[in-house]
Amino acid sequence: MEVLVTRQHEKAAAFSALHHGEAFVIPNPWDAGSARMLEALGFKALATTSAGFAFTLGHLDGEATLDEVIAHVAALDRATTLPISVDLENGYSSDPLEAATAVIKIARAGAVGGSIEDYDPDAGIYDMHRAAERIAAAAEATRSLAFPFMLTARAENHIRGNPDLDDTINRLQAYEQAGADVLYAPGLKTVNEIRAVCESLTRPVNVLARANLTFAEIVEAGAQRVSVGGALTWVAVRAAMDAARSIAEGDFSRLNAAVPLSTWFAV
């Protein structure tokens, strides 16, 4: 047990330090094997993807249970030496204390970071006061941990049909004041939008990668961290789908991929 505790403390310290150094990419594995691959490729931290993980269970995004996510986090933690941040969606509850409890549960499973959204699948986007109250409860809960936990607060406006940049910035500022360590508004489309968000905040900002923007452009606009969400999962699934379609037509030529498993799994 002492070895495991020390290991998590080391992961937490490394993850915290990343947010005060050079900007970095935090890719999103969908299972333990993809986590091992990403570690072998040299990434320094990982973030789960709720959509990608749900797909591995045969579910749509939002349909995985907290217990399933906890088991997923534990599997990723066992598979890799890298720090892991967890997509906790809305904390699996509209209640601030229950959302805070979800944070503690994934920390006990091995996570050293996690994100909470301001969106409920049934009720829509929370009002700003309620959303900030949820972040405050989660931030207070993380202070009970014996290691630094990087809490990310997400403003969902831009992927939930409300691309109001001013409201997004106001929300992120409220979440920063409520105690979030990292701020995140998925769905920002332009360098100018990213810059406006980053310049309005004093804490690190995570930006969701876009195919039309380079890492350099996103970082120049002020981002500290760049994640890819479920995109890697869909790249892998699309490749498998294309190969399967060829197979269905009697063409096995796509089945010639070779991957260095012995190298990846030697990490």
Buried (B, 14 or more C-beta within 10 A) or exposed (E): EEEEEEEBBBBBBBBBEBBEEEBBBBBBBBBBBBBBBBBBEEBBBBBBBBBBBBBBEEBEBEEBEBEBBBEBBBBBBEBBEBBBBBBBBBBBBBEBBBBBBBBBBBBEBBBBBBBBBBBBEEEEBBEBEBBBBBBBBBBBBBEEBEBBBBBBBBBBBBBBEBBEBEBBBBBBBBBBEBBBBBBBBBBBEBBEBBBBBBEBBEBBBBBBBBEEBEBEBBBEBBBBBBBBBBBBBBEBBEEEEEBEEBEEEEEEEBEEEEEEEEEBEEB
